[in-house]
Structures are given as structure tokens and as C-alpha cells.
Amino acid sequence: MAKFPLILPSDPAFYELPPPPGSEPRPSLEDMLAEAAAPESEDEEAEAREDDGDAANDPPVLAGSCDAHIHVFGDPERFPYRDGGDYRPKPASADDYARLRRRLGLDRAVVVQSSAHGFDHGCLLDALAQFDGGPDGATGRARGVAAVGPAVSDGELRDLDAAGCVATRFQMRDPWRLIEWTETDRLAGRVHDTVGWDVELQMDGRFLHEVEERLRSWPGRVILDHVGCFLGPVGDREPGLRALLRLIDADKVWVKLSGPEESSNERPKHGQRPRYRDVERIARLLIRFAPERLVWGSNWPHPSARGAVPDDRWLLDLLGEWTEDEGLRRRILIDNAAALFGFPEPVSP
């Protein structure tokens, strides 16, 4: 698909361009979910949050809509954290997320293995089973992103694949790193050849140019977390950002519009509605440049937020502000996620 002409956010004309081809005028996010009857006032929104367990207050599910980045942390007695790790998030169960999913009116989820559990996928597999076979709904609503090391067996890869995993995660940020860069090439090739998986990568996007050729050499697609995860100020001409645009233009990289609370320099206080303006600049650039290579994720339960944990409804609203039209939101929430994670065609209720 031809990319929309690239005009950077530093150019005033960036904000005067019409929406990319195939998009529609600019209804609000609430218009996209009109049938959802979401609360309109702050008091009603707060009341709905307090009464998450009451299905009558939840918007109808938008068929096929996907939260492409969540973590699940079960009871540590049942799913212990990895030995030697200091990263021990508070429990956040599949049932907890199912309530949030209903409150947001979302249909599908991608559960990402956290480095807190290392290479032990027990919690991930349990969450996938609950989402696809338990009270949360029908088969086909969840996919998994595993985290495998060099010692993984072909049998374990096939078991994870059968359970719904579609990618392996390379977490290259310290102190959460589980593998070294020297191990990534062989692993990327092995998971692709054995089970057809892609690679999900989290690293400081400011240094993407240093590994650009390595990423190009991996078979399959590369999915970047958290709007590229630029952990510091980045200008329009920075080498890391330019490398990201080249990789997208080569149809190598997809990007998750997720986790602005992890990379933004903003530090919102509790109850404050964040804007994440520095991340917004990059998100709008990517939406303008290649909307067909983007998916959205909440990053629930936000275990590494810098500042107060944001309300996930606010984060979904931000997607509406960044995209500015219903056609692009639907593409990012539904069509792109289905293409990237192999979901079946959605069936409307």
C-alpha cells in the first residue's frame, strides 16, 4: 500500500492535511461507539467505574476491536515471579481485565508475557485459556506473545503456538532484559521457521538506527511496543525516528500505539487526565504516514507507568483524538489487529 506523503509535525502544514485516503470525517470516539452509550459526564463515568460488575452499565462490544497489549499477573503463589528478579508487579488477573474489556466495549486482547515471569509461561497460558474458553467469551478472542530463550525446545514452541501465541517478545530494556542482542538473530529465525511467529521488540527507539540492519535481516514482521518507546526527547530528524520510518516504509515494522505513560516526560498526578504531548507528536506522525501498520493497546495494568496510572478509558479516548476520524480508528482497532495477530473475521452480535 502506498504511503501517505510524509510531512513531519514540525511543519505547520502537517495539521492542515486532509485525512489519509480511505478515512472518513471526524466524528468523536463516542460516535464510533454510539450504540455503546458510554457515560457522558464525569459523575456518570465515575459511577460506571464503581459499578464495573454490573453488565447493564457496560457498552456493547464493538465486534473485532482489539486491545493489542496487556499483561496478566496471577496469584504469585500459583504463578511465582522469576528467581533473582526485583520486578514484582501487583496481581492483575484475567478476571480483572475481563471487567475492563467490557467497560471499554472491546472484543479481543493480546496478552504479552512479562519479564516478571521470565520464560515460565504458566500465567500467560492460563490467561489465554480463560479468555478463549472461560466465562469471558468464545474461542478466538485472545492471542499471546511469548518470551522464549535460546534453550526453548521445538515442542514448547509448538505447544505455545497451539495455545494461541503468535510472536516472541524481545525485551531489550534494562533491567527487564532476558536475552542478549547476540542471541536475537538465531531466535528470530528459529521461531519463524518452526511456528511462523513474528518478533515483538521493546527497546529505546532513539537507537533504532543502530540495529536497523539487524531487524531487516529477521524473517517475518517486527512489532514495536509503545509508539516506538522513545525514552527521551526526540526531534523530527533524529536517526532513531528516521530509521523507524524507513522500516515501516519497507513493510518490515508494525507499531503498537500503546504505553505512552512509559515513555512520556509528562508525570500526571492521580486523577489528572494526561495528554502525553511528546508521544502524541510521534503517534500523529505514524498515523499520518502509515495507518495500515498500527494497532492500539492499553498496556493494562500499567506496571511501569512513570507517574500516576492512567484511566484506560482516557487512553482509548486519546486514540480518538490522535486519529481524528472513525475510519482510521476502525482500521487500527479492528482490521490491522486482525491482519497482524491472525484473528478470524469478527462476527457481530
Secondary structure, DSSP 8 states (H G I E B T S, - for coil): --------TTSGGGGGS---TT------HHHHTGGG----SHHHHHHHHHTTT-GGGS----TT-EEEEE--B--TTTS---TT-------B-HHHHHHHHHHHT--EEEEE--GGGTT--HHHHHHHHHHHHSTT--TTSEEEEE---TT--HHHHHHHHHTTEEEEEEE-STTS--S-HHHHHHHHHHHHHHH--EEEEE--GGGHHHHHHHHHHSSS-EEESGGG---S---TT-HHHHHHHHHHHTT-EEEEE--HHHH-S----TT-----HHHHHHHHHHHHH-GGGEEE---BT-TT-SSS---HHHHHHHHHHHH-SHHHHHIIIIIHHHHHHT-------
